C-alpha cells in the first residue's frame, strides 16, 4: 500500500528533467481519464494530480512515486 497524501501537501517526484516539486491539487480514488489515458486508482492505491511549482503543469502520479516535502 502506498503512502497517502492529501490536497495541499507539497511533494517531489522524478521526471525526465530531474527531481520536480509541486502541490497536490486533487486526489483520485477511482479510475479516471487524464490526457487521453485511463489511470487506475482505488481507495488503497489513489492517484494524485500535482501542480508543478515552476511551470504550473499538472501531472498525475501514484503515491509510490512521490515523496512529501515541507510546504513551500
C-alpha positions in Angstrom: 0.0 0.0 0.0 1.3 3.5 -0.9 1.7 6.3 1.5 -1.4 8.5 1.5 -1.2 12.3 0.7 -3.9 15.0 0.8 -4.7 18.1 -1.2 -2.2 20.8 -0.3 0.7 18.5 0.5 3.9 19.5 -1.1 5.7 16.6 -2.8 8.6 15.8 -5.2 8.9 13.2 -7.9 11.4 12.2 -10.6 10.7 13.3 -14.1 12.7 13.3 -17.3 14.1 16.7 -16.3 15.2 15.5 -12.8 13.5 16.0 -9.4 10.4 18.2 -9.6 8.3 19.6 -6.8 4.6 20.6 -6.6 1.5 20.7 -4.6 -1.3 18.1 -4.7 -4.4 19.7 -6.1 -6.6 16.6 -6.5 -6.8 13.0 -5.1 -8.4 10.2 -7.2 -9.7 7.1 -5.6 -11.5 5.8 -8.7 -10.2 5.2 -12.2 -10.1 8.5 -14.2 -9.1 9.8 -17.7 -6.2 12.1 -17.9 -4.7 13.5 -21.1 -6.3 10.7 -23.1 -5.2 7.8 -20.8 -7.1 5.9 -18.2 -5.3 6.0 -14.8 -6.2 3.3 -12.4 -6.9 4.4 -8.8 -8.6 3.0 -5.8 -9.1 3.8 -2.1 -6.0 1.6 -1.3 -3.9 2.9 -4.3 -5.0 6.5 -5.0 -3.5 8.7 -7.7 -2.7 12.3 -7.3 -2.8 15.4 -9.6 0.1 17.7 -8.7 0.6 21.2 -9.9 4.3 21.9 -10.6 6.0 24.7 -8.7 7.9 26.0 -11.7 5.7 25.5 -14.7 2.1 25.2 -13.4 1.9 21.9 -15.4 -0.4 19.3 -13.9 1.0 15.8 -13.5 -0.7 12.6 -12.3 1.2 10.1 -10.2 0.8 7.1 -7.9 1.7 7.7 -4.3 4.7 5.3 -4.6 6.3 7.8 -7.0 6.0 10.8 -4.6 8.0 12.0 -1.6 6.5 14.5 0.8 8.5 17.7 1.5 7.8 20.7 3.8 5.2 23.1 2.3 6.8 26.0 0.5 
